[in-house]
Amino acid sequence: MSRDNVIAKRYAQALYEVAGTQGIVSEVRQQLQLVSEALNGDADVLRFLGTPGIEASEKTELVKKAIGDRVSSIVLNIVTLLIERGRYAAIGEVYAAYSRIADKASGESRATIYTALPLSAVELSKVVQQFSSLSGSRIIGEQVVDPSLIGGVKVRIGDKIYDGSLSGKLERLSKQMNSQAL
């Protein structure tokens, strides 16, 4: 685990504990997502935050004006702290770590389900049910269409990837044949 991930996890854990005592775990997750998308989705904002000649107080003031009325004080405080410590780029990692902590605490897991073609609601539900029983936790699935898979399904749950795609099978077969040819 990289140093940045460790730091992001610490911030996320502290934020989760405060949000838990206030009963706003879900709201904080949504607000972190909003802030992460706003900061990481705007090249001008990232350039401004990364400019060494601008004082941290000016940077935090701009962010407070931009998002202050849309997020809770604890989210605003963590964002301000990240900016002051020069770690504003870690907000996306803090959001991801916070989501994992919240999911684990609630017995849920988020899964990204990759398919070559869109699945119907019934098919998606069956995949989610199958992986819920496999993982032992309630799965919240998000489908991503990736034509490069050719066929089949690839599922990512946290750090684990279950690759039942045709492209994955072809890749494994190719590696096996190449290793035997040597």
N, C-alpha and C positions, 0 to 999 in steps of 0.2 A: 504494500500500500504506500503510495507516495506521500511525501510530507504534507502537500496541499490537501490530500484526501483526509489525512489524520486531523489536520487543523479544521477542515470543514466539518468533520464528524463531531469534533468537540463543540464547535459553535452550535451545530444542529442539536446536539444532546442538551446543551444548556437551554437553548430556545424551547425545545420540546418540554423540558421540565417546567419552565415558567408558564408556557401555554397550557400545560396540563393542570397546573394549580389554578389557572384562571378559567379553565373549561373551554378554551378556544383553539384546540388542536387543529380542527378542520379548517377554521377560518385562517389561521396562521399559514397553513399549507397553501391555501388559495392565494393569500397575499404574497407569500414568498415566490410562488409561480409567477404572479403578476410582475413583481419587481425584477425577477430573473429575466423574464422575457423582455421587459422594458429596457433594462440595462444592456443585456447582451444582444438585443435586436437593433440597436442604434449605434452605428459606427461613430457618429459625432460625439455621442455621450461617452463612449469608451475612450475616444481620443482625448476628450476633455478630462476625464477622470485619470487618465494616464499621463497627463502633462505634468512634469515635475516642477515647473515654475509656478504652478497655481497652488495656493495654500489649501490644506485639507478642509479648513473651515469654509472656504468658498465652495468647494466641491460638495460638502455636506449640506450647505445652505441651498444649493441648486437642487439637489436630490430631495430635500425636505419640501421645497416649493412644488416640485413635480409630483411627488407621491404622498406627501404628508397627510393629506386629507382622505386618502384611499386605503391606508393601512393602519394597523394598530400601533400603539406606541412601542410595543416590544419588537415588532418587525422593523419599525423605523430606527429604533436604537441599535439593532444588530447590523443594519445596513450602514448606519453612521459609523459604528465601530469598525466595520470592515474597510470603509473608505479611509478613516483616520489612520488605520494600520497598514494602508497600502494593499489591502487584500480584496478590493472591490471585485476583481475578476473571479473570486471564489464563490460569489453569490449563487451561481448555478449549482455548484457542488454542495453548498450548504442546503439548498432546496432539495437536491436529490437525496442527501443523507437524512434530512429531516423526514422526507417521505418514507424512506426505508424504515426509520425508527418508528414512525407513526403506524405504518402498515404492520410491522412486527408486533407492536403493542396491541393492535386490534385483531391480530390473527389473520390478517389479509396479506396477499401478495399481488403485486402488479405484474402482468405478463404482456409482452408484446408478441403478437401472433402474426408471423410473416407468411403470406401465401402469394402464389403467382397470380391468382385471380381473386376477386372479392368473394367472400363467403356469405351465404345467406345468414339471417339471424339464427335460424335453427342449427346450421352447421357450426357457427361460431359458438353457440351455446354448448353444443356437444364437445367441442375442443376444450372450452373452459371447464366443463364438468369433468372431463377426463384428467386434466391437469390439476384440478382441485383435489381429486382423489389421490393422484400420484404424489402431490406435494404435502397433502394433509392440512392445507389452509385454504381459505376462501380466495379464489382467484378473481381479480378484476382484469378483464382482457381488453386489449386495444389492438385492433387489426391494422396491419400495414401491408399494402400490396407491393410486392417486389417481383416483377416479371422475370428477373434473372434466376429465380428459384426453379423455373421451368414447370414444376409441379410439386405436390406434397405440401408439408407444413414445417415451419421452423418456429420454435417458441423460445423466448428468452424470459426467464423468471429470475430476477436479481442477477447474480453472476453466472447462472447456469444456462446453457443453451442446449436445447433438444432439437437436433436437426434431422428431420425426416423428409427433407426436400430432395427432389431428383438431382438438383445440382450438387447438393452435399454428398449424395450417394455416389455420383460420378466422380467427384473429387477424391473421395476415400478410395474408390476402386482404382483410380489413376495412381494414387500414392502407393497402394498395395502392389500394383503391377510394376511400378518403377523400383520399389524396394526389392522385389524378387528378381528383377532384371539385373541388378547390380551383383 
